[in-house]
Structure formats: structure tokens, C-alpha cells
Amino acid sequence: MRHVNTGQRKIGRRWPRFRLLAGVAWCLVAATGMAQSYDCDLGTVRIGDTAAEVAARCRTPDHVEAWSASLPARAGAVWFFNDGGTRLLRMLRFRDDRLVAVDNDGYGFVVPSRPGCRPEAPQAGWSVYRLLSLCGSPETREEVGHLLVTPQPARDGRSAEQGLQHVFRQRWRYDFGPRYLVREFTIDDASISHVRTLGRGSTGQFTGER
């Protein structure tokens, strides 16, 4: 009669479940966390690469947001790569022409031929590329400039980083017409950080704060 070690049998039963949980955890990290690299058509780019190196390996970005330095804050830019609805919308963040982060704004999408979103659709965490692609250009854009702020929690629920950080802030206002309220989006480093509802819209002119 074959003897089976009880401890080995318990480990054997737990192993498939462990592999399943490990796989799920890895998928969640891959889908929501910041990456260290991005695979382009002509090679992989990594944090620390220069903008010239990234441009040589990757296709032309779908959109670029950039801002100049204002010491002690450094010049910055975000390159957006939209590879469709089955892949993440990648945001390559640069400081002083060097790649410092590979972030994402959820999954990519098919850019509509005519932008036109619901007024309540844009939310904190949306990138400016998603906002422009789905909702069109704002009625007004205000450049607030470089600020030192407390980091906001990530869109995927991760805790905010400790301490203060420099951001480049803008405020965009969208007038969706007299049937809706004007929406103002505070944009920090090319992503929406706050949403504010203002007065009722008009036929193209902002009517004042509610």
C-alpha cells in the first residue's frame, strides 16, 4: 500500500489555488500599476531613456501635452499611445526630456469621428487625451502654472504618495449648452484631478458660477 505524506497532499491541494490567486494578482498589478517599460515597434523603452531614444523606438504619439520649466519645477511632457480597446492607454511621462514614468489611463478606445460626450461622463483620473478625444476642445483654457500640491490617490485606488509634489495645473471649462451645467476640470500634469459644476450653460458663453 502506497504511503502519501499528509503535508505533501495538503500542499498539492493548495498549489492550484495559489497559482490562480497569484495569476489574478499579477493581472491586477499589470492593469493598474505603473510599469517600468513600454514595448514599441522598434524596441522597448524604459524609465531613464531620453525623449530622443523613445522617439527612435516608438511610433508617433497619438497626443502630446508639454509645459515649460519654472524653477524649481522642471519642464514636463506626457506622450499618449492609444493601441485600441484591448490594450492599455499608455502615458509616458517625461521630465527634462527624460522618461520618468510609464502610466496608464485604463484601456484604449476608438476615437470617434465627431466628439460628443455626456456632460457627466468626464471624471477625475481621465487624461486630457481621453477628454479631448471624447468631448472635444473646451470653451476656455486657463494655465494656472506650476504648483506644489498634496498628491491625489490614484484612479485605481492606490494610496497617494507621501509629501508634496510639483504639478503643472490648468483649468478647462466646457459649456454643453443651455440644457446642462458648465463643467470645470482642474488638470494636473495632463490628468483631471478635480471636477467642478458651475452655472447653467449657454449657446457658447459661460454664464457664471452657480
C-alpha positions in Angstrom: 0.0 0.0 0.0 1.5 3.4 -1.1 2.0 5.9 1.7 1.3 9.6 0.9 2.7 12.2 3.2 -0.2 14.3 4.6 1.8 17.5 4.4 2.6 17.0 0.7 -1.0 16.2 0.0 -2.2 19.5 1.6 0.5 21.4 -0.3 -0.6 19.7 -3.5 -4.2 20.7 -3.0 -3.3 24.3 -2.2 -1.0 24.7 -5.2 -3.6 25.2 -8.0 -5.4 27.7 -5.8 -2.1 29.6 -5.1 -1.3 29.7 -8.8 -4.8 31.1 -9.5 -4.5 33.8 -6.9 -1.0 34.7 -8.0 -2.2 35.0 -11.6 -5.1 37.2 -10.6 -2.8 39.4 -8.5 -0.3 39.8 -11.4 -3.1 40.8 -13.8 -4.3 43.4 -11.4 -0.8 44.9 -11.0 -0.2 44.8 -14.7 -3.6 46.5 -15.4 -3.4 49.3 -12.8 0.1 49.9 -11.6 2.8 51.9 -13.2 5.1 50.0 -15.4 8.9 50.3 -15.8 8.9 49.8 -19.6 6.8 50.0 -22.7 7.2 47.8 -25.8 7.3 49.9 -29.0 7.5 48.7 -32.6 11.3 49.1 -32.8 12.2 48.1 -29.2 11.5 48.5 -25.5 11.8 51.9 -23.8 12.5 52.1 -20.1 12.5 54.7 -17.3 15.6 56.8 -17.7 15.6 56.8 -21.5 15.8 60.2 -23.2 13.0 61.6 -25.3 15.1 61.1 -28.4 15.6 57.4 -27.6 11.9 56.9 -27.1 11.1 58.7 -30.3 13.5 56.5 -32.2 11.8 53.3 -31.0 8.2 54.2 -30.8 5.7 55.4 -33.4 4.4 59.0 -33.3 2.3 59.5 -30.2 -1.4 60.0 -30.6 -1.2 63.1 -28.5 1.4 65.1 -26.6 0.9 67.5 -23.7 4.0 69.6 -22.7 4.9 72.5 -20.5 8.0 74.6 -19.8 10.0 74.7 -16.7 9.6 77.3 -13.9 12.3 76.7 -11.3 12.4 74.7 -9.2 9.8 72.8 -11.2 11.2 71.1 -14.3 9.9 71.1 -17.8 7.4 68.2 -18.4 5.5 66.3 -21.1 3.2 63.4 -21.5 3.1 61.2 -24.6 -0.1 59.2 -25.2 -0.2 55.9 -27.0 -3.7 54.6 -27.8 -3.5 51.0 -29.1 -7.2 50.2 -29.0 -9.7 48.7 -26.7 -7.8 45.5 -25.9 -4.7 47.3 -24.6 -4.0 49.9 -22.0 -3.8 53.6 -23.0 -0.2 54.3 -22.1 1.0 57.6 -20.8 4.8 58.2 -21.0 5.7 60.9 -18.6 8.9 63.0 -19.1 10.8 65.5 -17.0 13.6 67.5 -18.7 13.3 65.2 -21.8 13.9 62.0 -19.8 11.3 59.3 -19.2 10.4 59.1 -15.5 7.1 57.0 -15.5 5.0 54.8 -17.7 1.4 55.2 -16.5 -2.0 54.3 -18.0 -5.5 55.7 -18.3 -7.4 52.5 -18.4 -8.0 50.7 -21.7 -7.7 52.5 -25.1 -10.6 53.2 -27.3 -11.6 54.0 -30.9 -11.5 57.8 -31.4 -14.9 59.0 -32.6 -15.1 60.9 -35.8 -17.2 63.6 -34.0 -16.5 64.1 -30.3 -19.6 64.5 -28.2 -19.7 63.1 -24.6 -22.3 63.3 -21.9 -21.6 66.2 -19.5 -21.4 63.8 -16.6 -19.0 61.4 -18.3 -15.6 63.0 -17.6 -14.3 62.3 -14.2 -11.2 62.6 -12.0 -8.5 60.4 -13.4 -9.3 60.9 -17.1 -6.3 62.1 -19.1 -6.5 65.1 -21.3 -6.2 62.9 -24.3 -9.3 61.0 -23.4 -11.1 64.2 -22.6 -10.2 65.8 -25.9 -10.9 62.7 -28.0 -14.4 62.0 -26.5 -15.6 65.5 -25.6 -13.8 67.8 -28.0 -11.9 71.1 -27.2 -13.0 73.2 -24.2 -14.5 76.7 -24.5 -11.8 78.1 -22.3 -8.3 77.0 -21.1 -6.6 78.7 -18.2 -2.9 78.0 -17.4 -2.5 78.3 -13.6 1.1 77.2 -13.8 3.4 75.1 -11.5 2.1 74.4 -8.0 3.3 72.4 -5.0 0.4 70.1 -4.0 -0.5 67.0 -2.0 -0.7 64.0 -4.4 -4.2 62.7 -5.1 -5.0 59.0 -4.7 -4.5 57.0 -8.0 -7.6 56.2 -10.1 -7.2 52.5 -9.3 -7.5 53.1 -5.6 -3.8 53.1 -4.7 -2.7 55.4 -1.9 -1.3 58.7 -2.7 2.5 59.2 -2.4 3.7 60.9 0.8 4.8 64.5 0.8 4.3 67.3 -1.7 4.9 67.3 -5.5 5.2 69.8 -8.3 2.4 69.7 -10.9 1.6 71.9 -13.9 -2.0 72.9 -13.4 -4.6 74.0 -16.0 -8.4 74.7 -15.8 -10.6 73.7 -18.7 -14.3 74.7 -19.0 -16.9 73.0 -21.1 -20.2 74.6 -22.0 -22.5 71.8 -23.0 -25.4 74.2 -23.8 -28.4 75.7 -22.0 -29.8 72.3 -21.0 -26.8 71.4 -18.9 -24.4 72.9 -16.3 -21.0 74.1 -17.2 -18.2 71.8 -16.0 -14.7 72.9 -15.0 -11.9 70.4 -14.9 -8.7 71.0 -12.9 -5.9 69.3 -14.8 -2.6 68.4 -13.1 0.2 67.0 -15.3 -2.3 66.1 -18.1 -4.8 64.3 -15.9 -8.1 65.5 -14.4 -7.6 65.9 -10.6 -10.9 67.8 -9.7 -14.3 68.4 -11.3 -16.5 71.4 -10.5 -20.0 72.1 -11.6 -20.7 75.8 -12.4 -23.7 77.7 -13.7 -26.1 76.7 -16.5 -24.6 76.7 -20.0 -25.4 78.9 -22.9 -25.0 78.9 -26.6 -21.3 79.4 -26.3 -20.6 81.9 -23.5 -20.0 81.0 -19.9 -22.8 82.3 -17.6 -21.2 82.4 -14.2 -20.7 80.2 -11.2 -23.7 78.6 -9.5 
